[in-house]
Amino acid sequence: MTTVEMEKRLTAVERELAELRSRVMIPATSPNHWVEKMAGTFSSPNARAAFDEAMRYGRKWRESQRPKSRKREIAIPGRGVMSGG
């Protein structure tokens, strides 16, 4: 690859990088920023209650996905075998 070709490719890559950075670096004050869209969404009592209910359902589901604990038998010297939890 010649130097001229390499410079053209580098210029194209730098231009594309600048474009990608401009898309990613949306300032927090921009009206398109997700925080601005979400702020105040759950400020009414009804919406807040719905949000809290959704959080409870999510927590309940996550807890249901955890592995169940198995009962273990624990040998304690001088006391024999005990069931543990």
Secondary structure, DSSP 8 states (H G I E B T S, - for coil): --HHHHHHHHHHHHHHHHHHHHHH---TTSTTSHHHHHTTTT-SHHHHHHHHHHHHHHHHHHHHHS-----EEEEETTTEEEEE-
